[in-house]
Amino acid sequence: MEDDVWVKNEADVPVVKPKATTSEVSTSESIHVSYDTLARLTTLDLKMDALKELILSQQTHLDKIKEVTISEKLEDFKRVVFILSLTF
């Protein structure tokens, strides 16, 4: 009788995860610009230049941009790193 009953072990069942659609997948491109903290008067120009450069490098994806992130961090107490990221 035991041969007639077949119990499937849960460990034998492969777990199938649904594939993400293109709307759920996001990629990010970022550019880093560093400058002296003494040169903060020109930081707006640097940010605009970095933004232009990043956007021009991603021209074909402009309609897919979901988020633009701008951040700064102090590096070695002398330089500031400006980070601009685009998320698609």
HELIX and SHEET records of a PDB file:
HELIX    1   1 GLU A    2  ASP A    4  5                                   3    
HELIX    2   2 GLU A   10  ASP A   12  5                                   3    
HELIX    3   3 THR A   37  THR A   42  5                                   6    
HELIX    4   4 THR A   43  SER A   57  1                                  15    
HELIX    5   5 GLN A   59  LYS A   64  5                                   6    
SHEET    1   A 3 SER A  28  ASP A  36  0                                        
SHEET    2   A 3 ARG A  79  THR A  87 -1                                        
SHEET    3   A 3 GLU A  67  GLU A  75 -1                                        
END                                                                             
